[in-house]
Amino acid sequence: MDGTFKQFLESGKKLIGDTTMPRVKETKKQVKEPMDKDPGDSHSVFVRRTIAELPKKSEIVDEIKKFVSVAEKNI
């Protein structure tokens, strides 16, 4: 081995440092529309609330039952 190379190895220095960079995770921010903006009909309000709040399945079923009862009264 060359004397300079041997001396370099013994010094403990690195020829090339760690070149990898940590990956930055991009966060997706959803822009939520305000519910007061244009309420529209009750169905669209129900759909927007369901998407935004992710209620339990039982709560969704109760809301659908309300829609059915109102529709039956109008028949």
C-alpha atoms as one frame of an Amber mdcrd trajectory, in Angstrom:
protein
   0.000   0.000   0.000   0.973   3.539  -0.605   2.080   5.391   2.528  -0.322
   8.281   1.973  -3.279   5.950   1.508  -2.350   3.960   4.606  -2.046   7.170
   6.612  -5.470   8.278   5.335  -7.074   4.993   6.420  -5.506   5.194   9.860
  -6.738   8.759  10.384 -10.369   7.576  10.354 -11.532  10.243   7.935 -14.086
   9.399   5.274 -13.291   9.981   1.642 -16.955  10.476   0.799 -19.491  11.471
   3.417 -23.027  10.251   3.616 -24.662  11.726   0.530 -28.167  10.476   1.133
 -30.645  13.050   2.298 -33.700  12.200   4.369 -36.875  12.174   2.331 -39.297
  14.909   3.249 -42.830  13.606   3.372 -45.315  15.916   1.732 -48.476  16.453
   3.681 -51.691  16.835   1.773 -53.846  19.513   3.256 -57.434  19.391   2.253
 -59.201  22.661   1.862 -62.582  22.242   3.481 -65.460  24.269   2.204 -67.426
  26.054   4.879 -70.785  24.421   5.497 -72.585  27.802   5.676 -71.472  28.764
   2.181 -74.448  27.476   0.196 -76.416  24.924   2.175 -78.452  23.733  -0.803
 -80.764  20.810  -0.219 -80.553  18.503   2.779 -79.017  15.690   0.718 -75.977
  17.747  -0.323 -75.513  18.916   3.272 -75.647  15.274   4.406 -73.067  14.237
   1.804 -70.666  17.070   2.680 -70.993  16.396   6.415 -70.444  12.666   5.902
 -67.287  13.286   3.889 -65.922  15.943   6.244 -66.725  14.385   9.629 -66.737
  10.630   8.853 -69.531   9.760  11.307 -70.219   6.241  12.578 -72.235   3.881
  10.397 -75.115   3.914  12.872 -75.341   7.707  12.626 -75.400   7.490   8.831
 -78.204   4.916   8.965 -80.204   7.183  11.289 -79.824  10.091   8.867 -80.939
   7.928   5.939 -83.971   6.790   7.944 -84.869  10.449   8.447 -84.683  11.019
   4.672 -86.936   8.018   4.075 -89.524   9.137   6.646 -89.660  12.652   5.158
 -90.020  11.198   1.650 -92.835   8.878   2.817 -94.719  11.839   4.315 -94.563
  13.643   0.982 -96.135  10.722  -0.899
